[in-house]
Amino acid sequence: MPTSPAAASPLPNSRTEPDGSAVIRVLSYNIRSMRDDTDALARVITACEPDLVLVQEAPRFFRWRKKLARLAAASGQVILSGGATAAGPALLCSLRATVERTEDVLLPLTLGEHRRGFATAVVRFGGARLGVLSCHLSLRKDERYEQGGMLLDRLAGLGTPYAVAGGDLNERPDGRTFKRLATALTDCRPAAPWGGEHTWTPGNPYQRIDAILATEGVEILGCGVPHGLPGVTEEDLTAATDHLPVLAALRVPAT
């Protein structure tokens, strides 16, 4: 699969700076309820070396906690929040994170549609304090637009100076909801292109419907699909799930 020229540049590794700011890696990934090759999925997550994993379509039914815990353990992460209690979105984190609080949020249910929700948390890395939100927005455009507004409200309500949101937006960047989010937040991919652009579908990616977005003050160091990242193979990306992941390196100021 061809990669963009930006894929050749290295993505910064996680670290804490002398001034207390933190460089972190954030991964957003729709894992399709772990119905595909979970070993490939774990290998991709592990190779990305994330500090935070913003999951969509986490297991929600029989033994869902055990399944999510198995994935976290296999990829060097721990469960932070979400899963069935957030109707699918979940958060995983490395042991580098210090957790202040978590909250799972269920959104209003539209008759005949899937229940949607947000997995949220407030964490610290070094001297940096960060709000985090994982989402999977509706397939219906009007409902999706309303959920976009709820996302912005919820992110602001976390009460942190900096925040990051990510997920499956079910919409391209020229869509009304995507534009609403990218107007209020920084869309990390165009801000610092790295790796690949398109996230769906893995066998023939042709559109970007997954994104990581950050509040003002968070420095974007690189963002994209991790094609060519050491340890990430095209075979694993195709086998793991029906979306490609988005990986971002961010510098969060000390607070």
ABEGO torsion letter per residue (X at the ends): XBBBAAAABBBBBBBBBAAGBBBBBBBBBBAGGGABBAAAAAAAAAAAGBABBBBBGBBABBGAAAAAAAAAAAAGBBBABEEAAAGGBBBBBBAABBBABBBBBBBBBBBGBBBBBBBBBBBBBEABBBBBBBBBBBABAAAAAAAAAAAAAAAAAAGBABBBBBEBAGBBAABAAAAAAAAABBBAAAABBBEBABAOBAABBABBABBBBBBBGBBBAEBEBABGBBGBBAAAAAAABABBBBBBBBBBBBX
